[in-house]
Amino acid sequence: MGGILHLLLHLDTRIATILTQYGTWAYLIFFLIVFAETGLVVTPFLPGDTLLFAIGLFASKGALSLPLSLFLLILAALSGDQVNYHAGKFLGERLFKNENSKIFKRSNLDKTHEYFERRGPSTVIFARFIPIIRTTAPFVAGMGTMQWKLFTVYSFVAALLWVGICMMAGYLFGGIPSVRDNFGLAALGMLMLSLVPLTYEILSHRAHVRKMTTASQKASQVQPKE
């Protein structure tokens, strides 16, 4: 955990090193990082928001092309979603094939399918802005057999918003001396900001559960009239 935090806080120096050592090949490296962070369930720890912010910052200094970076990293995020979705669909059809399985119950898969039928589009967009969740959401969407065309449309919208907002934030604020000279604090701020939607969702869910529990208790206390 400490190593990951250290990487995030000093990501600007790592990017500078990559640019110095690899030149234009750096674009491919950044593409692969975003692709892996989005498309491989086993690599949710890779930098996402902070990497995009840092790339935007370097683009503001002319070290990277902003249009090319935007195009490649939106493509990387979209491609990662597709790989993750189809992996989930492939495994879901096989793991939940046995109706009598005690671990991979078919009923759980059916519930997942029903959820993505109702809230799939908002989930795909919402999850894109939450670390770790954006890695697992496409996989679960595929496992829950969310319609591929619908998933792809909202995946594109989510990738466009995510890459655009994070990278443009770095591009616009990267020229500010207090941001440029204190990248670690800016990266930490980005990380905290990315956790706001998850915190809101958790608190909303808890409030909903408490409301439902209170309503259930009141209903149970009401005695039926004779």
N, C-alpha and C positions, 0 to 999 in steps of 0.2 A: 504493500500500500504506500509506504514511504517513497519507494522508487518511482511509482506512478505519479505521485504528487510532485516529486522533484522534477520529473520530466515535464509536467504541465507548467510548472513555475519557471522553467528555463527552456521552454520550447523555442523561444526566439533564437537562442544561441545554437540550438540543434538545427534549426532551419537555415541559419546563416552558414553553418558548416556544410550542410547538404548542398546548398547553392554553390559554395566555393569548390567543393570536391566533384560535384556531378554536373554542374551547369544546367543545360536544358533537360537533362535526364531527371532533374528534380521534379518536373511535372509528372513524370511517370511514377515516381516514388510517392508523391502526394496522392495521386490517383489510387494507387494500390492501398494506401493506408485508409483512405475514406471508404474504398470498396470493401476492405476486410472488416472495418469497424461496423459497417452496415450489413454486409452480406454473409459473414461467418459467425455463427452462434458462439464459437469458442474465443472470439477476439473482441468482446465488448469493452475491454479496458483500454483500447487504443484511443488516442485523442481525437475528438470530433469537433465540437464547438470551438475549443481553444485553437485547434489547428487551423480551422477556417478563419478565425479572427486574426491569427498570426500571419496567414497568407495574405489576407487583406491589408494588413499593416505593411508587409514587405512590398505589396503591389503599390501602395501609396508612395513608397520611396523609389519606385521604378525598377526594383529588383526582379519583379515578376509582372507578367502581362495580366491585367485584371480581366479582360474579356476571355482570354484563353483559360485562365484559372477557373472562372465561373463556369464556362462550358464543360471543361473536363471533370470538375468535381460534382457538378449536377449529374453528369453522365455516370460518374462513379457511384454516387448515392443511388441513382435509379437502377443501375446494373446490380448493385449489391442487394437491393430489395427483391429484384427478380430471382436471383440465385437463392436467396433465403426463402422466398415464397414457394418456389418449386421444390426445394429440399423438404420444407414442411409438408407440402402436399404429397410428395413421394413417400415420406416416412409415415405420415398419418394414415394413408391407405393401407399400409402394411402392419403397422403396430396395433391398429384398432380393428383389424380384420376379424379377430376371434371374438365372438359375442360373449363367450364365457370367461374371458380374461379378467383376473382380479385386479391387475395393475393398470392395464390399458383398457379401461371400460369404454364400451361403445357409447354409453350414455353421456360420458364426459365429452367425447368428440361431438356428439349431437348438440350438446349445450354450447360448445364453442362455435359450432356452425350457426346456431340460432343467434348467438351474440353478434357475430360478424355480419349476419344478415340485417340486424337492427342497427348496430352502431359501428360497422366496419369503416365507413369513410372517415368519420370523425376520429376514430381510434388511430387510423393510419397517419393522419395529419398530426394529431396531438402527440403521438408516440415519437415522431421524428425529432421533437425538441427535448426529449428526455434521454439522458445517457443510459445505456444498458437496455432500456425498454425499446428504443428504436432498433436494437439488434434482434430482439426476440419477437417483436410485433409482426414483422413480415412472415416469420417462420410459423407463428401461431395462426396467422391469417391463412396461410397455405394449408396448414393442418386442418383448419376449420372450413376449408373449401370455400372461402370467399370468392365470388366471381372474379376471374382473372382480369377481365377488361375494366371492371369497376376498381379493382385494386390498383391496376396500372395507372389509371387516370389520377387517382388521389395520391398515389405514390409520386407521380411526377409533380403534382402541385406541392406536395410536402417537401420534396427535394429542392424545388425551385425556391420555396420560401426559406427553408433552412439554410441552404448554401448562400442565397442572396442576402439574407438578414445578417448572418454571422460574418460573412466576408466583407460586406459593405460597412458593417460596424467597425471592423478593423481598418478598412480603407479610409473612412471618414474621421475616425478618432485617432488613427495611428500617427497623424501629424502633430497631435497635441503633445508637447514635451512631457507633461506629467504622466501621460499614458505610455509614450515611447520609452521613457527612462524608468518606468516601473511596470514592466511587462508582467512580472509575476503577480502583482496585485490585480492588474487588469484581467489576467487569465483566471485568477481565483474568483473575481467578480463575475466573469462569464460562467464559471462552473456553478456558482451559487444561483445565478439567474436561471440557469437551465434546470435547476431543481425546484423552482417555484411552481411550475405546472403539476409536478408530481406531488408536492406538498399540498397543493390546493385539492387535488383529486383525493388524496388520503383523508384530509380533513372533511371534505364533502361526503365521502363514503361513510366515515364514522358518524357524522351528524345524521345521515340518512338511516343508518342502523339504529342509532339511539332513538330517532323519531319513530321508526317502525316498532322497536321494542316497547316504547312507552305506549303507543297506540294499542299494541297487542295486550299489554298488561291491563290497560283501562278496559278493554273489551272483555277480558276474562273476569274482571271485577263486577261487571254489570250482570246482575242476576235476571234471568228471564222471568217475565210475569206469568203467574199461574193462570 
